[in-house]
Amino acid sequence: MKITIVFHRILFAALICMLCLTNTLSTARAEEVKTMAVLPFTINANEDLSHIQNGIIYMLYSRLSWQDHVVVIPKRQLQDQLSTLGTA
């Protein structure tokens, strides 16, 4: 009976240590700002759906942006970079 109590105390202490370490690591990772890009894509349809294409890009940009954590490269800057890659 005493062995199970000691085992539970050790297990509980180990769990607390793991939670503290996980919290410390996640805090350290949160300080790094990530950069993302929403690459252009094409819609294959019989009719012109460019307004939906632009709306999806805007939606992804607004949903993926997270101040002090995630920065999404603006569409104009991304187009400039892609055009220079295409001419090289």
C-alpha positions in Angstrom: 0.0 0.0 0.0 2.8 2.4 0.9 4.5 1.6 -2.4 1.5 2.8 -4.4 1.4 6.0 -2.5 5.0 6.7 -3.0 4.6 5.7 -6.7 1.7 8.2 -7.1 3.7 11.0 -5.4 6.6 10.4 -7.8 4.3 10.2 -10.8 2.6 13.4 -9.7 5.9 15.2 -9.2 7.1 14.1 -12.6 3.9 15.3 -14.2 4.3 18.7 -12.6 7.9 19.0 -13.8 6.9 18.0 -17.3 4.1 20.6 -17.4 6.5 23.3 -16.1 9.1 22.4 -18.8 6.4 22.4 -21.5 5.2 25.8 -20.4 8.7 27.2 -20.4 9.4 25.8 -23.9 6.2 27.1 -25.3 6.9 30.6 -23.9 10.3 30.6 -25.5 8.8 29.6 -28.8 6.1 32.2 -28.6 8.8 35.0 -28.6 9.9 34.0 -32.1 8.0 35.7 -34.8 7.1 33.4 -37.7 6.8 34.6 -41.3 4.3 33.1 -43.8 3.3 33.7 -47.4 0.0 32.9 -49.1 1.1 31.8 -52.6 -1.0 32.7 -55.5 -3.2 30.0 -57.0 -5.5 29.6 -59.9 -9.2 28.6 -60.0 -10.2 26.3 -62.8 -13.8 27.1 -63.7 -15.9 28.0 -66.8 -16.7 31.4 -65.5 -14.5 34.3 -64.1 -14.1 33.8 -60.3 -11.3 36.2 -59.7 -13.3 38.0 -57.0 -13.4 34.7 -55.1 -9.7 34.2 -55.6 -8.9 37.6 -54.2 -11.3 37.1 -51.4 -9.7 33.8 -50.4 -6.3 35.4 -50.4 -7.5 38.2 -48.2 -9.3 35.8 -45.9 -6.2 33.7 -45.4 -4.1 36.8 -44.8 -6.4 38.1 -42.1 -6.9 34.7 -40.4 -3.3 33.7 -40.4 -1.9 37.0 -39.1 -1.3 37.0 -35.4 0.3 40.1 -33.9 3.8 39.4 -32.3 3.6 35.7 -33.4 2.9 35.3 -37.1 3.6 37.8 -39.9 2.0 37.2 -43.3 3.9 38.7 -46.3 1.6 41.2 -48.1 0.4 40.3 -51.5 2.1 43.1 -53.3 5.5 42.3 -51.8 5.1 38.7 -52.6 4.1 39.5 -56.3 7.3 41.6 -56.6 9.4 38.8 -55.3 7.7 36.2 -57.5 8.1 38.4 -60.6 11.8 38.8 -60.0 12.1 35.0 -59.7 10.2 34.5 -63.0 12.6 36.8 -64.9 15.8 35.3 -63.6 
